[in-house]
Amino acid sequence: MATVALVWGILAFVGFGFGLLPCLGWMNWANIPFALVGAIVAAVAWSKESRPGGRPAPAVAGLVLSLVAVTVGLVRLWLGGGIL
């Protein structure tokens, strides 16, 4: 499940990158919910698949990438007035 969270986070981060391009800010409307689901999957993977020495690194990376995509996507929508 941690690998799924990492892949989901990478896809959300790539979607956020496309949303930063001029005239493609509307993509954030689809990417933010996608990244939120990825953050939930990563949080569940982080809590379920704990190793004796620590937390699974792919789940943490997926969580960070998803949260960065959500945060920057929201800022981009706010700066663009929700459209651009």
C-alpha positions as CSV (number, residue, x, y, z in Angstrom):
1,M,0.0,0.0,0.0
2,A,3.0,2.3,0.6
3,T,4.0,1.9,-3.0
4,V,0.5,2.8,-4.2
5,A,0.7,5.9,-2.0
6,L,4.1,6.9,-3.5
7,V,2.9,6.4,-7.1
8,W,-0.3,8.4,-6.3
9,G,1.8,11.2,-4.8
10,I,4.1,11.3,-7.9
11,L,1.0,11.5,-10.2
12,A,-0.5,14.3,-8.1
13,F,2.8,16.2,-8.1
14,V,3.1,15.9,-11.9
15,G,-0.5,17.1,-12.2
16,F,0.3,20.0,-10.0
17,G,3.3,20.8,-12.3
18,F,0.9,21.0,-15.3
19,G,-1.4,23.2,-13.3
20,L,1.3,25.7,-12.9
21,L,1.6,26.3,-16.6
22,P,-0.1,29.4,-18.0
23,C,-3.8,28.8,-19.0
24,L,-3.7,25.3,-17.4
25,G,-4.5,26.5,-13.8
26,W,-8.0,24.9,-14.2
27,M,-6.3,21.5,-13.9
28,N,-5.9,22.2,-10.2
29,W,-9.7,21.7,-9.8
30,A,-9.2,18.1,-10.7
31,N,-5.8,17.6,-9.2
32,I,-6.6,18.9,-5.7
33,P,-9.2,16.2,-4.9
34,F,-7.0,13.6,-6.6
35,A,-4.1,14.6,-4.3
36,L,-6.3,14.7,-1.2
37,V,-7.3,11.1,-1.9
38,G,-3.6,10.3,-2.3
39,A,-2.8,11.9,1.0
40,I,-5.5,9.8,2.7
41,V,-4.1,6.6,1.1
42,A,-0.6,7.6,2.2
43,A,-1.7,8.3,5.8
44,V,-3.5,5.0,6.0
45,A,-0.4,3.2,4.6
46,W,1.8,5.1,7.0
47,S,-0.3,4.0,10.0
48,K,-0.8,0.4,8.8
49,E,2.6,-0.6,7.5
50,S,4.9,0.4,10.3
51,R,8.3,-1.4,10.5
52,P,10.0,-2.1,13.8
53,G,12.6,0.6,13.1
54,G,10.3,3.3,11.7
55,R,7.7,4.2,9.2
56,P,7.7,3.1,5.5
57,A,9.5,5.6,3.5
58,P,7.3,5.4,0.3
59,A,4.2,6.2,2.3
60,V,5.9,9.3,3.8
61,A,7.1,10.4,0.4
62,G,3.6,9.9,-1.1
63,L,2.1,11.9,1.8
64,V,4.6,14.8,1.4
65,L,4.1,14.9,-2.4
66,S,0.3,14.9,-2.1
67,L,0.2,17.6,0.5
68,V,2.6,19.8,-1.5
69,A,0.4,19.3,-4.6
70,V,-2.7,20.3,-2.6
71,T,-1.1,23.3,-0.9
72,V,0.5,24.8,-4.0
73,G,-2.6,24.0,-6.1
74,L,-4.8,25.9,-3.7
75,V,-2.3,28.8,-3.7
76,R,-2.3,28.8,-7.5
77,L,-6.1,28.8,-7.7
78,W,-6.2,31.6,-5.1
79,L,-3.7,33.7,-7.1
80,G,-5.4,33.0,-10.4
81,G,-8.9,33.8,-9.1
82,G,-9.9,30.2,-9.4
83,I,-9.8,30.1,-13.2
84,L,-6.3,30.7,-14.6
